[in-house]
Every structure is written in C-alpha cells, then in structure tokens.
Amino acid sequence: MGIEQRITNLHLDVLKEIGNIGAGHAATSLSTLLNRKVDMKVPNVHIVSFDEMMEMAGGAENVVVSVFLRIEGDAPGSMFFLLSLDQATRFLHQMTGDPTLSLEESPYAEMAVSAMQELGNILSGSYLSSLANFTNLNLYPSVPALSIDMVGAIVGYGLIELSQTSDYAIVIDTALNEEGSVKENSVKGHFFLLPDPPSFETIFNSLGVPING
C-alpha cells in the first residue's frame, strides 16, 4: 500500500496543527520585521504526488520564487517554499516599502533577494522548529537557497536523489495577511515538505499517530 493511502485525515489534522503553530511563530517574527501586525494561517494540509505538486505551483514551466533547504537529523528530508512572482513582488513591497522592487526580470536588486531570503529563513525556521518541538526529533536545516526558475527545474534539482525512491510530498498551504488589509490581498504560498521515505514513519511515530500498513 502506498504512503498516500496510509496517511489518514488524523495524520493531516496533526500536521495542520503543527503548521498553524509554526505559522504563529513566523507571524510574530514577521510582525517584528515589518513593524506591523501580521496574521498567518495554514488553511489546508494534504499529501500529493510530485506531478500534483508541480501543478499546484502553476505547472512545470511556470516561473516561481523558491526557497529550498535540506533537513538533516532524525528525519531527513527536503523543504520548499514556493511563491508566484506576483505574490513575491507583493511581499517585497510590503516588507521594504519600495514599490519599484521586482523579481520579474534579472538582474535582481540585492535588497529584493535579501528580503526573500529573510522570508525563507523565518518561515522555514518556524515550521521546522514547530515540527521538532512536537516530535522531539533532532531536525537541522541547511542554509536556505533562493532561486527564481521554472517549477520543474527547481523541484527536479532538489529531488534528483529523492525522486528515485519516493513520489509524495506533504503540502502546507500558507496565507499571510497584514492586519487591516482585505483577505484578497493576503500573500499565499505553498510549503512542500518532502520527508525521505523512511522519515514519514519516523515523524508520525514520534507524533503518536503511527502509519498503519
């Protein structure tokens, strides 16, 4: 039985709770950084195939902003945070107050790249800390790498070894909203958590909800 058939709604609910706690920590950090209150929620968590993962990000040829890191320790894996170009630009304007900054064309302004790296550091660090606290596992992130490229190239590069043994990713939807702004203006991205195959069972066993099968 494949991993996608063995993960139940209970498993996803637990991951959603962890995601929301991580989002809360990230919102606190971003509020300090932006000097205004930021709300952050995880509206949904699901498990998808790699093909579905790329479709969620707009298709293999869609150009996105990505922050990628490797997770080392008791449950190794990979983590991507993907934002569309317009969503990334919206965040840049919120973060820097400079409406001229953009990631639409290279060469990219140093401030724009730095701001996106900082966003990636805050978000990935918050989610990973939340997962480590809940599982009591030792999880260590590599230095996040920022790239602006087609989804297929980004995912393919990050999963050259993984894709030969695993076909599924945990998707943590993310919605970031400034206090006082309308919901339609929230910045929406996707976290893709890709545990190495043995790590699925390690994570869920540590959460007290073992995977049957």
N, C-alpha and C positions, 0 to 999 in steps of 0.2 A: 504493500500500500504506500502511495506517495505521501510526502510530507504535507502536501496541501489537503489531503483527505484526513490526515490525523490531527490537524490543528482545528480545534472547535471554537465556537463563539466565546467560551470561557477563556481560552488562551488569548484571544484577541481583546477581550474586555480587560484582562490583566495588563496587556501591553498598552492599551489605550490609557489606563490609569497611570501607568509609568510615564507614558508620553505626556500626559497633562501635567504631571508633577515637574517633569523636565521643562515643559513649556513655561510653567510658572517661574522656575528659576531663570530661564532665558529672558522672560519678560522683565523680571527685576533688573537683570544686568543691562538690558537694552534701555530700560527707563532711565537708569543712571547715565548711560552713554549719551542718550538723546536729550536728557534733561526734561523729559515729559513722560507722562504715564503711558505705558504700552501694555495692551492686553494680548494674550496669546493663548490659543486653544488648539486642541487636537480633535477635529470633528469626526475623524474616522481612522481606523487601522484595519488593514486587510493584507492577505497574502496573495501574491501574484507571480506569474511566470515572468521570465526576462522579457519575452515579447510583449506581454501586457504592460510591464514596467516602462518599456520604451514608448508604447502607445500613450500611456498616461502622461508622459512628458512631451507629447506632441508628435511622436513618430521619430524613427531613427535619423532622419535628415534635418530635424528641427534643431536650430542653434539655441543653446541654453547656457546659463551660467551655472557652474557646478563647483561644489566644494567636496573633495574626496579625502577620506582618511582610512587607514588600516587600523583595526582594533587588534591589539595583542593581549596576551594574558590567558586566563582560564577559558575564555570562549572567543577564540579568534574569529575575525570576520572583516567585512568592509562596510563603509557607510558613505552614502552620497546625499548631499542636499542639492536639489535642483530647483532653479528659478527660471522662468521665462525671461527674455531680455527686457520686456516692458515692466515686468514685476521687479526685476533687479534695479532698473532705472528709477522706478517709483521709490524703492527703498533708499537708493543713493540720494535722491532729492530730500527725502525725509531726514536722513542721517546727517547730511552735510549742509543742507540749506542752499546748495548751489544748483540751480535748475539747468545749468549748462553741461553738467556731467552726464556721460552716457557710456554704455558698453556696447553700443550698436556697431561701432567700427574701430578697428585698431589703427594706430597705436592708442592704447587706453591710458587715460590720465592716471598718474601714480596714486592720487587721492582716491579715485574710483576703485582701483584694485585693492588698495589698503582697506577701504571701507568694507568691501565684500569679504575680504579675508577675515576681518574682525567679526563680521556677522557669522561667518562659518565657524570661527573659533568659539564664539559664545553659544551658538545653537548646538553644535556637536558636543561641546564640553558639557552642556547642561543635560542633554539627553543621555550621554554616556554615564555621567555621574549618577543620574537617577536610576539607570539600569543597574549599575554597580551596587548602589545602596540597597536596592530591593533584593538583589540576588546574592549579595555578599560575595560576589565574584571579584577577582582582581582583573580589571579591564583597563588597558592603557592605550590612549590614542597616539597615532603618529602625528607629525606636523601636518595640518590640513593643507591640501594642494588646490589652488584655484585654477579652473580652466574655463574657457569660453569656446565651445566647439559644438559639433553635431552630437545629439544624444547617443547615436550608435557608436561613434568614436570614443566618447567619454566612458560609456558603460563597457565597451569592448576592451579598452585599455585597462580599466580597473578590474576586469574579471577574466583576464586571459587564463589564469590557472583555475579559478573557481568554476567557470562555466563548463569545464570538462567533468565536474563531479556533482554539481548542484544546479537546479533550474529555477529556484524560487527566491523571492525577496519579500521581506516584511515592509509594507508601506505605511508610513506615519504621516498622514496629511497634516499640514500646518497652516494656520491662519493667524496673521499678525496684524493688529489693528491699534492705531493711536486713539487714545481717549478723546471723544468729541467728534471723531470723524465717522462718516457713514460706513456701513458694513461693506458696501460695494468697493470702497477704497482700500480694503484690507489687502495686505501683501500675502499671497498664497503660494506655498511651495510644497514640495514633496521630500520627505526623508525616506530613503531606501536603506533599510538595514539588511545586510546580506551576511548572515552567520555562515561560517564554513560549515559543511554538512554535519559534523559531529556536534557543533555548537548549539544547534536547535534544541537537542535533547538536554544538553548541559544547562542552558538558560531556563527551560521550562521546569526541569527537575529542581533547580535552585529556587524557583518561584513557588514550588509546591503544587504545580499542576503538570504532572508528567504527561508526555505524549504517549498514548497507547498505540499498540500495533507492534 
